[in-house]
Amino acid sequence: MAGHSKWANIQHRKGRQDEKRQKIWTRVVREIMVAARTGGGDPSANPRLRLAIEKAKASNMPIDTVKRNIDKATGNLEGVSYEEIRYEGYGIGGAAIMVDTMTDNKVRTVAEVRHAFSKHGGNMGAEGSVAFQFKHCGQMIFAPGTDEDALIEAALEAGAADIITSDDGAIEVLTAPLDFEAVRAGLEALGFQPAIAEVTMRADNAIEMSELDAAKMQKLLDVLEDLDDVQNVFHNAVL
Protein backbone atom coordinates (compact mmCIF):
# COMPACT_ATOMS: atom_id res chain seq x y z
CA MET A 1 0.00 0.00 0.00
CA ALA A 2 1.43 3.38 -0.97
CA GLY A 3 1.52 6.43 1.28
CA HIS A 4 2.64 10.05 1.41
CA SER A 5 6.28 11.01 1.46
CA LYS A 6 7.14 11.17 5.12
CA TRP A 7 10.81 10.48 5.82
CA ALA A 8 11.73 14.18 6.06
CA ASN A 9 8.79 14.64 8.41
CA ILE A 10 10.03 11.77 10.59
CA GLN A 11 13.57 13.16 10.72
CA HIS A 12 12.22 16.56 11.70
CA ARG A 13 10.19 15.02 14.49
CA LYS A 14 13.19 13.11 15.82
CA GLY A 15 15.24 16.29 15.71
CA ARG A 16 12.62 18.12 17.73
CA GLN A 17 12.60 15.30 20.28
CA ASP A 18 16.37 15.48 20.60
CA GLU A 19 16.13 19.21 21.31
CA LYS A 20 13.68 18.56 24.14
CA ARG A 21 15.50 15.81 25.98
CA GLN A 22 15.46 17.79 29.21
CA LYS A 23 11.67 17.26 29.33
CA ILE A 24 11.74 13.57 28.48
CA TRP A 25 12.31 12.33 32.02
CA THR A 26 9.35 14.33 33.33
CA ARG A 27 7.07 12.83 30.70
CA VAL A 28 8.41 9.31 31.15
CA VAL A 29 7.94 9.50 34.93
CA ARG A 30 4.32 10.51 34.47
CA GLU A 31 3.74 7.71 31.98
CA ILE A 32 5.29 5.18 34.38
CA MET A 33 3.11 6.37 37.24
CA VAL A 34 -0.14 6.34 35.29
CA ALA A 35 0.64 2.96 33.69
CA ALA A 36 1.47 1.44 37.08
CA ARG A 37 -1.56 2.96 38.75
CA THR A 38 -4.01 1.77 36.10
CA GLY A 39 -2.47 -1.61 35.26
CA GLY A 40 -0.40 -2.59 38.29
CA GLY A 41 3.29 -2.46 39.08
CA ASP A 42 4.31 -5.77 37.48
CA PRO A 43 5.75 -5.06 34.01
CA SER A 44 5.29 -8.67 32.90
CA ALA A 45 1.52 -8.28 33.30
CA ASN A 46 1.25 -4.65 32.19
CA PRO A 47 2.19 -3.92 28.53
CA ARG A 48 1.82 -0.18 28.94
CA LEU A 49 4.23 -0.18 31.88
CA ARG A 50 6.71 -2.27 29.91
CA LEU A 51 6.73 0.30 27.12
CA ALA A 52 7.14 3.14 29.63
CA ILE A 53 10.11 1.37 31.22
CA GLU A 54 11.65 0.92 27.76
CA LYS A 55 11.33 4.67 27.19
CA ALA A 56 12.98 5.26 30.57
CA LYS A 57 15.89 3.00 29.68
CA ALA A 58 16.26 4.67 26.27
CA SER A 59 16.54 8.05 28.02
CA ASN A 60 19.14 6.66 30.48
CA MET A 61 16.88 7.03 33.51
CA PRO A 62 18.33 5.21 36.57
CA ILE A 63 16.47 2.02 37.46
CA ASP A 64 16.06 3.27 41.04
CA THR A 65 14.11 6.25 39.70
CA VAL A 66 11.89 3.92 37.68
CA LYS A 67 11.20 1.68 40.68
CA ARG A 68 10.55 4.61 43.01
CA ASN A 69 7.89 6.02 40.70
CA ILE A 70 6.24 2.63 40.25
CA ASP A 71 6.08 2.37 44.04
CA LYS A 72 4.57 5.84 44.29
CA ALA A 73 1.89 4.99 41.75
CA THR A 74 0.96 1.68 43.37
CA GLY A 75 0.67 3.16 46.85
CA ASN A 76 3.94 1.98 48.35
CA LEU A 77 5.20 5.59 48.54
CA GLU A 78 3.38 8.88 48.81
CA GLY A 79 3.31 10.73 45.50
CA VAL A 80 1.39 13.04 43.22
CA SER A 81 -1.63 11.57 41.43
CA TYR A 82 -1.85 12.38 37.73
CA GLU A 83 -4.99 12.33 35.60
CA GLU A 84 -4.97 11.62 31.87
CA ILE A 85 -6.94 14.09 29.76
CA ARG A 86 -7.12 14.34 25.98
CA TYR A 87 -7.95 17.62 24.22
CA GLU A 88 -8.95 17.92 20.58
CA GLY A 89 -8.92 20.79 18.17
CA TYR A 90 -8.00 22.23 14.81
CA GLY A 91 -4.81 23.84 13.63
CA ILE A 92 -3.86 25.78 10.53
CA GLY A 93 -5.97 24.95 7.49
CA GLY A 94 -8.30 22.79 9.53
CA ALA A 95 -5.62 20.21 10.38
CA ALA A 96 -6.71 17.86 13.15
CA ILE A 97 -4.80 17.91 16.46
CA MET A 98 -5.07 15.72 19.54
CA VAL A 99 -3.21 16.65 22.72
CA ASP A 100 -2.64 14.02 25.41
CA THR A 101 -1.88 15.40 28.85
CA MET A 102 -1.14 14.10 32.33
CA THR A 103 -1.93 16.61 35.02
CA ASP A 104 -2.47 17.14 38.72
CA ASN A 105 -4.43 20.33 37.98
CA LYS A 106 -7.06 20.03 35.26
CA VAL A 107 -8.09 23.71 35.43
CA ARG A 108 -4.52 24.86 34.77
CA THR A 109 -3.97 22.40 31.94
CA VAL A 110 -7.11 23.16 29.96
CA ALA A 111 -6.42 26.89 30.23
CA GLU A 112 -2.88 26.48 28.92
CA VAL A 113 -3.94 24.23 26.03
CA ARG A 114 -6.81 26.53 25.04
CA HIS A 115 -4.51 29.57 25.15
CA ALA A 116 -1.94 27.83 22.92
CA PHE A 117 -4.60 27.00 20.34
CA SER A 118 -6.18 30.45 20.28
CA LYS A 119 -2.91 32.42 20.26
CA HIS A 120 -1.38 30.48 17.37
CA GLY A 121 -4.18 30.21 14.85
CA GLY A 122 -6.02 27.10 16.03
CA ASN A 123 -9.13 26.42 18.06
CA MET A 124 -10.15 23.77 20.55
CA GLY A 125 -12.99 21.46 19.69
CA ALA A 126 -15.37 19.32 21.66
CA GLU A 127 -14.51 15.80 22.76
CA GLY A 128 -14.66 13.52 19.72
CA SER A 129 -14.44 16.36 17.21
CA VAL A 130 -11.26 15.01 15.57
CA ALA A 131 -10.56 11.69 17.30
CA PHE A 132 -12.45 9.77 14.60
CA GLN A 133 -9.68 10.78 12.17
CA PHE A 134 -7.04 8.82 14.13
CA LYS A 135 -6.43 5.14 14.80
CA HIS A 136 -4.84 3.71 17.95
CA CYS A 137 -2.14 1.35 16.71
CA GLY A 138 1.43 0.18 16.95
CA GLN A 139 3.68 1.89 14.43
CA MET A 140 7.21 1.10 13.25
CA ILE A 141 8.89 3.20 10.56
CA PHE A 142 11.91 1.94 8.63
CA ALA A 143 14.30 4.12 6.68
CA PRO A 144 14.33 4.33 2.88
CA GLY A 145 16.59 1.66 1.48
CA THR A 146 15.27 -1.10 3.73
CA ASP A 147 14.71 -4.35 1.82
CA GLU A 148 10.99 -3.93 1.21
CA ASP A 149 10.18 -7.49 0.11
CA ALA A 150 12.05 -9.04 3.04
CA LEU A 151 10.50 -6.64 5.54
CA ILE A 152 6.98 -7.23 4.25
CA GLU A 153 7.42 -10.98 4.45
CA ALA A 154 8.86 -10.77 7.97
CA ALA A 155 6.20 -8.32 9.17
CA LEU A 156 3.29 -10.39 7.93
CA GLU A 157 4.83 -13.50 9.45
CA ALA A 158 5.20 -11.67 12.77
CA GLY A 159 1.53 -10.62 12.79
CA ALA A 160 1.53 -7.06 11.42
CA ALA A 161 -1.83 -5.61 10.44
CA ASP A 162 -0.61 -3.48 7.50
CA ILE A 163 2.55 -2.37 5.68
CA ILE A 164 2.66 1.02 3.95
CA THR A 165 5.42 2.18 1.61
CA SER A 166 5.76 5.96 1.32
CA ASP A 167 6.63 7.79 -1.88
CA ASP A 168 10.16 8.42 -0.57
CA GLY A 169 10.81 4.76 0.27
CA ALA A 170 10.16 4.82 4.01
CA ILE A 171 8.23 1.72 5.12
CA GLU A 172 5.62 1.80 7.85
CA VAL A 173 4.55 -1.36 9.68
CA LEU A 174 1.28 -1.13 11.61
CA THR A 175 0.00 -3.47 14.30
CA ALA A 176 -2.83 -3.78 16.75
CA PRO A 177 -1.71 -2.10 20.01
CA LEU A 178 -1.48 -5.39 21.90
CA ASP A 179 0.55 -7.01 19.09
CA PHE A 180 3.14 -4.23 18.95
CA GLU A 181 5.75 -5.74 21.26
CA ALA A 182 5.63 -9.17 19.65
CA VAL A 183 5.86 -7.83 16.09
CA ARG A 184 8.71 -5.48 16.94
CA ALA A 185 10.63 -8.26 18.71
CA GLY A 186 10.13 -10.54 15.71
CA LEU A 187 11.41 -7.95 13.26
CA GLU A 188 14.37 -6.91 15.39
CA ALA A 189 15.36 -10.56 15.77
CA LEU A 190 15.69 -10.65 11.98
CA GLY A 191 17.80 -7.49 11.91
CA PHE A 192 15.11 -4.95 11.05
CA GLN A 193 15.66 -1.93 13.32
CA PRO A 194 12.94 0.74 13.09
CA ALA A 195 13.79 4.42 13.20
CA ILE A 196 10.63 4.98 15.21
CA ALA A 197 8.69 2.35 17.16
CA GLU A 198 5.74 3.32 19.33
CA VAL A 199 2.09 2.78 20.15
CA THR A 200 0.48 5.93 18.86
CA MET A 201 -2.57 7.66 17.41
CA ARG A 202 -2.06 7.58 13.64
CA ALA A 203 -3.97 9.92 11.37
CA ASP A 204 -6.04 8.22 8.68
CA ASN A 205 -5.53 11.03 6.17
CA ALA A 206 -2.79 13.64 5.80
CA ILE A 207 -3.28 17.32 4.99
CA GLU A 208 -0.72 18.91 2.68
CA MET A 209 0.24 22.50 3.51
CA SER A 210 1.91 25.43 1.86
CA GLU A 211 5.32 26.42 3.21
CA LEU A 212 3.81 29.38 5.07
CA ASP A 213 0.98 27.36 6.63
CA ALA A 214 3.39 24.57 7.55
CA ALA A 215 5.56 27.06 9.45
CA LYS A 216 2.51 28.40 11.32
CA MET A 217 1.34 24.88 12.10
CA GLN A 218 4.79 23.90 13.37
CA LYS A 219 4.77 26.89 15.71
CA LEU A 220 1.41 25.84 17.15
CA LEU A 221 2.62 22.26 17.62
CA ASP A 222 5.86 23.43 19.25
CA VAL A 223 3.97 25.59 21.73
CA LEU A 224 1.63 22.72 22.62
CA GLU A 225 4.50 20.25 23.01
CA ASP A 226 6.37 22.68 25.26
CA LEU A 227 3.54 22.82 27.82
CA ASP A 228 4.59 21.10 31.02
CA ASP A 229 1.49 18.88 31.25
CA VAL A 230 1.54 17.69 27.63
CA GLN A 231 2.71 14.14 26.97
CA ASN A 232 2.01 13.76 23.24
CA VAL A 233 0.65 15.80 20.35
CA PHE A 234 -0.83 13.98 17.36
CA HIS A 235 -1.82 15.68 14.11
CA ASN A 236 -2.49 15.01 10.43
CA ALA A 237 -0.47 17.81 8.84
CA VAL A 238 2.38 17.13 6.42
CA LEU A 239 5.11 19.56 7.48
N, C-alpha and C positions, 0 to 999 in steps of 0.2 A: 504494500500500500504506500502510495507516495504522499509526501507532506511538504509543508513550507520549508524554505531555507532557514535553518535555525542555528547553525554552529556559531556564527558570530554573536548571536543573542546569548547563547550558552556561555561563551567565553567572557562576555561582558558581565553576565550575572556572577560568574565565579570571581571575576576581578573585584566586583563590588563586595562580595562576601569576604575576600581577602582584606579589603580596606577596613572592614568592620569587625575584625577579629576580637577587639577588646570587648565587644558586646556578646560574643558567642557564648562565653561561660554563663553569663546571666540567663540567656535564653535556654541553654542546655539544662541548667539547674532547675528552672521552672518546669521544663518538659519532664525531667526525671521525677520531680515531686508530684506533678499531676498524674503521670503514668503510674507511679507507685500507689498513689492514693486511690485511683479508680480501679486498678487491676491487680493490686497487691505487690509486695516487695520482692517476690521471687522471679528473677528474670526468665527462668526456664518455663514459667507458666504465664508470662506476660510479654507478648510480642512487642507491644509499644515500649515497654521499659527496656527491652533488649536493644531496640533501635536507638533509644535515648542514650543508653550506656555506650553504644558504638560511637555516637556523635561526641560524647564526652572523651572517649579515648582518642578519637581523631583530632580533638582540640587540645590534647595533652593535659586533660584535667586529672589531678591526682585521684587514685582510687579511694583514698580516705574521704575526699570531698564528695565523691559519688555516693559512698556508703552512708555518710552523715546525712545527706539530703534524702536518701531513701528512708532512713530511720525517722527523719522529721515527718515525712509524708505519711508514714504508716503508724505514727503515734508514739514511737519509741523516744523521740525527742520533741521538745516544744519548737514550733516553727510557724512561719506565716502560711496561711491557707490561700491558695490561688484559685481563681475561678476562670474557666475558659469561656470566652465570648467571641463570636464571629460577627463582624460588621460587613455589610455589602454596599456597593455603590457604583458610580459611574465616573470614569475619568475623561480624558480628552477624546473628543470624537465619539463619545458613547461607549468607550471601551469598558468592559466589565472588570470590577475589582472586588476581591474578597480579602478581608483583613482578619487574621486570627490573632487573638490576644490572650494573654494570661495576666490577670490583675487581682490585686487585693483591694482595689477601689474602683468599682464600676463607674461611678459618677465622673471621676477624673478621666478615666480612659475614654469613655464615649465623647466627652467634651474635646479631648485632644484629637481624636480621630475625625470628628465632625469639623473641627477647625482646619485640620490639614486638607480635607476634601474641599471645603469652601474657599480657602485662601489660594489654592493652586489649580482652580479651574474644574474641579469635580463636584459631585454632590452625593451625599449618602442616600441610600435607598432603604426600603423596608426589608425585613427579613424574607428571604426567598426571592428577592427581586432579580438577582443575577446567579444565584447558586445553581439553577437548572442548567446553566451553560458550562458547568464544570463536572468532572467525573473523579471520584475518589479512587485512586489506583496506585499501584507500584510503578515506578518509572525508572528505567536505566537508559542512559544515552551514551552511545559509543562514537568515537571520533571518526571523521571521514577517513577512508582508507582501510577500515576494518573489513575483513573478509566477509562480505554480506551473505553469501550462500552458506558458509560454515556457521555463521552466527545465527541465521534463521533456523537452520537445522537443529543447532544446539538449544536455541530458545524454545522451540516448539517441543522438543524432547523433554526439556526441563519443566514445561507446563505454562509457558507464557500465553497470555490471552491475545496479543496482537504484536506485530512488528511493523514499524513505519520507517520508510527510508525518505529522508528529506532531499530536497533538490540539490543541496550542497554535499550530499554523501553521508551526513550524520545518520546514524541508525538508532531508532528508539524502540525499546522493548517494554511492553506494558504487561502488567500482571494484575490479578485481583490483589487487594491489600494483604490478605492473609497468605497469599502464595509468594509474596515478594522475597522473603528471606531464602526460601528454598530455591527459587529460580536464580537469584543472584549467586547463591553458593554453587549451584550447578554450573553456571557460566564461568565463574571465576576459577573453578576447578579445571576448566578446559582452557584457561588462559585468556579469557575475555574480561578485561578490566574496564568497567564503565567510567566515563568522566564524571558523570553524576548518577547517583543511585539513591532514591528516596521514595517514601510513600507521600503522595502529594495530591493536590487538587489540580487536575489537568483540564485546560480549556478545550472544549469541543471544536471551536472555530476561532481562527486568528483574525485580528483586524490589522490591516496594513495602514501605515501612517506616513504622512509627509515628514520630511526632516524636521520642520519646525514643530509640528504636533508631537513627534516622537521626543523631542527635547523637553517639551512641556510635560508630557506624560512621565518621562523619566524623573523630572523634578518632583512631581507629585508622589511617585513611588518611593523616591529617596526619602522624602519627608515622612511618609508613613512608616517606612522601615526603620527610621531613626528614632521613632517614639519608643520610650522605655518599655511600655507594656506590650508592644507588638512582637509576635513570634514569627509570623510568616505573612507575606503578601502575595496573593495569586492574581494573575490578570491574563487577558487575552490579546494584548497589544504586541505587535511585532516591532521591536525597537532597533 
